[in-house]
């Protein structure tokens, strides 16, 4: 209702909508992240284990820890964005807990 | 032995250091300087109790035995934390709003504050955690032995190290874990101590790792080459176990009592979770980063047969790096102690709240109303529980012989506590989950786990006979503990996880679907599932004023006199009652119950308040009020919709009324113009001829007579018109007096036909009648009825366009007499049928004999007589039907 009111006055609605739209997408990203992680970490199930073509442990280490720290980085960025949004006026409340 | 003495000294110093830190943190918190104690960093570090000695020592051992599988138990929790928005966020919010004290409290509170469930989960947690505590004792003991005996091969215990360690841990936990009663309050000292321990174990493992990679393996590239060249050189995992362990560790992370303690109970700011969502996976990544290099180095440097679980210690020792080894030892010691401390606190809270307190309340003579502080009872219960839990762990350690590999003991424990998962997730996401369902699921899962994994883990023949393992109990092959339903060849752990969680979840869902929850369950279910929609729920106690004093006495015993009085005074001020005791409003009782729940758990608090106040009334209104926001919105929008429909209906009515008014106005205008026209025509001729008579000279007497008779005729016409108008107006206003008298219909018709024939305009009409049917006695206004008949017959005369006009008058006698007037003319068009009864409507202009008021008057008369006159279509000519009651009923007026 309040947003409709803002809409009557012109620009603010566009701004607010865009802001809350971004917030929702950041939350979506936070939701998707664990599934990306799971997908990446289930990939080793497909690796060849026998013979000369078997995946070497060094590659496995690089892959697993590489994805691990990349996911940590992504989670950190999302956490920072959520925190920034929570601080904004009209943000999602303490800790971006609201939906 | 000097090494051992040094180690004991270091250990004691370290323990003292932890005591000092815990003490300082508690002091700082009491002085209100605890801001830094409550930073997200400390929160994240406290989560690291997930990494117990199992992960500190056992990861390397696991890597040697099964390759990269050890990683899976870090990946699961990492995923859970990265996906905090799904589950953890909700768990933490629920924990804070419901003031939960443990996992058992969560389950019990969700399913209608059922103490039975709380006891069940408590037992499950104790049984599931005991092996884990044993594991910590074992690892500390083993690491002591490494230094003491110098025999790094056997790792056999030679003294009472484990007992001493257990006693020391119990002491620390008792001192810092039970300083205050409110389990929901932060144990600042303990949290700070385990945060420091988290740093110590990470630093220790990283230091050893860095020493191994850069000191022994020649840098990163060298290390990777050496790894490829070693026994672990090729990627090999058991796919089922890899997936199973990721799932199991994630599940266990949610359900482990100690994790729940630091994750939910000790949490005092939801935003900390946001930081932990990336910081804790990072911590886990760092903890596991150097495991493989250490394992490879151990395999290369140490003699075959060395215990790989101790490589973290023995590798530095073998290189003469005693300092590094001591640091590593401290890391392992930290891992073990922090885990045991938090686990003991969590379990003791459960045991005292869900087992001891209910028993005490039942057997104490006067129940909750006894005066005097019961806090000492609760505290004593907690302290005894802590000692009991730690000693149980010790007992398991002695019983199981300390022989099994570290990681497999941990797995047993994980699979046990994971049984809480279906009830937990079902509880916070599905309102349909019921107490019966949770009980069924937990029982099935717990039973399956105990039978297939826990009891066999003591070793063949201890609890489960050898013959059962091979051939099944009583020779029933499909009940073999490690091949249920005849599915053989599965890894025992995977076998248990799959079967127990399947049976558990299946039982939970089916029993939930089949059962009907009690009102309190439904209330709590709605509050848990929709925790983000309404953070305060509406449970309704209904108390009497006289009970406030009892409540006060009880609250003092649990919260302490000062806190309880403060709470009551605050409430009294809020209610503005004037005294110190507030009225026991539902709101206040709810708050009081939550406060008590923080100390003794939801189920006990509920029972205590219930003892004093009496039954809790959960009314239909409460249930309706809990209807989630969506339902409220739906209700609101339904109301709006109803209103708008009503508005639409009103608008339609207004439009209708408006158009009717417009029509009436048009009709009135038409009537006025009609009437002026009708009056004007005769007036014009009267005026013209009278002017001729007055002004013209020399008129013949013939002309005179002619003009005068025209004037006379027009005057008669005018009079008739005015008579008709007057007649109609009188009829319409209902002012007419009826002259009721009995008479024969045939007489009335005779008169009408005769009168119509007297008016010799129009052609002669042959009239057919049925004299026998006309012998009907009527009691009505015969003159008025005859007026109607005259009008109808005259109309036929005037308008019937047949060559030989004929009028058929048919009569159907009865209580209401029906008289039809049917001629053989052309009939009326459909449009004409609609309007002929209106005033001034004439079928055709060419024979404008009347003013067009006749039929309108007929209709008015018939309405007055309680009958009607209508046009009868489909008779081959113009036909009118007159319906008249044989006896005029006064009611018809």
HADDOCK unambig.tbl for C-alpha pairs under 7 A between the chains (distance, minus, plus):
assign (segid A and resid 30 and name CA) (segid B and resid 83 and name CA) 6.73 0.50 0.50
assign (segid A and resid 30 and name CA) (segid B and resid 85 and name CA) 6.66 0.50 0.50
assign (segid A and resid 31 and name CA) (segid B and resid 83 and name CA) 5.99 0.50 0.50
assign (segid A and resid 31 and name CA) (segid B and resid 85 and name CA) 6.10 0.50 0.50
assign (segid A and resid 31 and name CA) (segid B and resid 86 and name CA) 6.66 0.50 0.50
assign (segid A and resid 33 and name CA) (segid B and resid 82 and name CA) 6.67 0.50 0.50
assign (segid A and resid 33 and name CA) (segid B and resid 83 and name CA) 6.65 0.50 0.50
assign (segid A and resid 34 and name CA) (segid B and resid 79 and name CA) 5.18 0.50 0.50
assign (segid A and resid 34 and name CA) (segid B and resid 82 and name CA) 5.54 0.50 0.50
assign (segid A and resid 34 and name CA) (segid B and resid 83 and name CA) 4.99 0.50 0.50
assign (segid A and resid 37 and name CA) (segid B and resid 79 and name CA) 6.68 0.50 0.50
assign (segid A and resid 45 and name CA) (segid B and resid 239 and name CA) 5.63 0.50 0.50
assign (segid A and resid 49 and name CA) (segid B and resid 235 and name CA) 5.97 0.50 0.50
assign (segid A and resid 49 and name CA) (segid B and resid 236 and name CA) 5.73 0.50 0.50
assign (segid A and resid 54 and name CA) (segid B and resid 234 and name CA) 6.60 0.50 0.50
assign (segid A and resid 54 and name CA) (segid B and resid 235 and name CA) 6.93 0.50 0.50
assign (segid A and resid 55 and name CA) (segid B and resid 234 and name CA) 6.23 0.50 0.50
assign (segid A and resid 55 and name CA) (segid B and resid 235 and name CA) 5.54 0.50 0.50
assign (segid A and resid 56 and name CA) (segid B and resid 228 and name CA) 6.18 0.50 0.50
assign (segid A and resid 56 and name CA) (segid B and resid 233 and name CA) 5.99 0.50 0.50
assign (segid A and resid 56 and name CA) (segid B and resid 234 and name CA) 4.79 0.50 0.50
assign (segid A and resid 56 and name CA) (segid B and resid 235 and name CA) 5.66 0.50 0.50
assign (segid A and resid 57 and name CA) (segid B and resid 227 and name CA) 6.75 0.50 0.50
assign (segid A and resid 57 and name CA) (segid B and resid 228 and name CA) 5.77 0.50 0.50
assign (segid A and resid 57 and name CA) (segid B and resid 232 and name CA) 6.87 0.50 0.50
assign (segid A and resid 57 and name CA) (segid B and resid 233 and name CA) 5.18 0.50 0.50
assign (segid A and resid 57 and name CA) (segid B and resid 234 and name CA) 5.17 0.50 0.50
assign (segid A and resid 57 and name CA) (segid B and resid 235 and name CA) 5.14 0.50 0.50
assign (segid A and resid 58 and name CA) (segid B and resid 224 and name CA) 5.22 0.50 0.50
assign (segid A and resid 58 and name CA) (segid B and resid 227 and name CA) 6.64 0.50 0.50
assign (segid A and resid 58 and name CA) (segid B and resid 228 and name CA) 6.12 0.50 0.50
assign (segid A and resid 60 and name CA) (segid B and resid 235 and name CA) 6.91 0.50 0.50
assign (segid A and resid 68 and name CA) (segid B and resid 285 and name CA) 6.95 0.50 0.50
assign (segid A and resid 69 and name CA) (segid B and resid 282 and name CA) 6.91 0.50 0.50
assign (segid A and resid 72 and name CA) (segid B and resid 278 and name CA) 5.10 0.50 0.50
assign (segid A and resid 72 and name CA) (segid B and resid 281 and name CA) 6.43 0.50 0.50
assign (segid A and resid 72 and name CA) (segid B and resid 282 and name CA) 6.11 0.50 0.50
assign (segid A and resid 75 and name CA) (segid B and resid 82 and name CA) 6.38 0.50 0.50
assign (segid A and resid 75 and name CA) (segid B and resid 277 and name CA) 6.63 0.50 0.50
assign (segid A and resid 75 and name CA) (segid B and resid 278 and name CA) 5.14 0.50 0.50
assign (segid A and resid 76 and name CA) (segid B and resid 278 and name CA) 5.19 0.50 0.50
assign (segid A and resid 79 and name CA) (segid B and resid 274 and name CA) 5.55 0.50 0.50
assign (segid A and resid 79 and name CA) (segid B and resid 275 and name CA) 6.50 0.50 0.50
assign (segid A and resid 95 and name CA) (segid B and resid 270 and name CA) 6.37 0.50 0.50
assign (segid A and resid 95 and name CA) (segid B and resid 271 and name CA) 4.59 0.50 0.50
